[in-house]
Amino acid sequence: MEIHIVLRRMRRKKNPFSPSTMYLRLTRNKVEEDRARKGYVPVLVGKEGMMERILLPTKLIDHPYVVSLLELSAKEYGYEQQGLLQIPYDADCFKRVIESISKEKQS
């Protein structure tokens, strides 16, 4: 359902927060949450069952360390992955490395 239709229906009602409208899902917000910011690629990092969504800056994709992790991912999951790219690596360590590489590139 489009957001403008929902808002129009809510304006017509005397009490827009009646039980019938309190549970209306506005999927537009969910889509915006799932999208990555411009200049970033969302990846899932971690081991099976403990995956964390991390935004990887696109400028770091060609860094040798990131390339080696992408190759590891291809060996582990293959090139036919569905959904977000999965990287089998410790998420906290990955964040520290990405932060270090980002500082290195800025210098």
Phi, psi and omega in degrees: 000134181289148183297322182293329177292318179298314180296321179297317179295322180293324179292327181291329182284148178292318178243100184294347181252032176291161183306330182290335180256348182295333185254017179284125181275130175255095187289345181300318179296322180296319180297317180295325178293325183284338181284142176275152176293157179299134179091006181228151176241124177284134177226154174258123183240136177139185177265165181313129178085345181234047182273141179236134179281123182231140177269117181263122178299133183296334180292346180262357184301325183269005178292137183306323179294315180294319178301318179295324176292324177293323176294320176300319178298318179296321178293320183287313188248348182084175182272355183260034181297142176259142178079213181291148177295131181254132178241117182280083184207155179297126185297317181295319178295319179300315179300316180297318181294316179298319178297317179295316179296319180299316178296321179298318181291329180288333182287000000 
